Structures are given as structure tokens and as C-alpha cells.
């Protein structure tokens, strides 16, 4: 939870609120887009990838807090990631 930490009665320092990032790996474009929109409406930043190769590339460039993966993907098993 983002909140201020009270230093004194008159001074507050606020940490910036950072959205948690979810990497969604789903090869069904309709379902993946629905998940991505749901995440956005609930305060998360969601990146959508349709296969393992693009997910691995995304993971090398960006820090994510959670990975949600389909198990059957065009280029392998979602658990392998």
C-alpha cells in the first residue's frame, strides 16, 4: 500500500505509488486482451505476449512482479519459462 511515512508532526515524505507489473502469456488474442484490460482496471500494469520467445525477450528488458502463463503455447510449454 502506498502511503506517507510520518517523519514529524508537520513533515511527511510520500513514496511514489508504483503499479505492479504482470506479464501475461496467452496465445488466444481475445482472451489475452480481456485479461490485460481486467488487470489495467484493477490497478496493474499488464504486458501481453503470445508465445515463450516474446515473453523471454520481454523479461530481459523489463522487471515484472508476476508471470501468468498459458500452459499450451505455440512454441512450447508455459511451465518451461
Buried (B, 14 or more C-beta within 10 A) or exposed (E): EEEEEEEEEEEEEEEEEEEEBBBBBBBEEEEBBEBBEEBEEEEBBBBBBBBBBBBBEBBEEEEBEEBBBBEEBEEEEBEEB
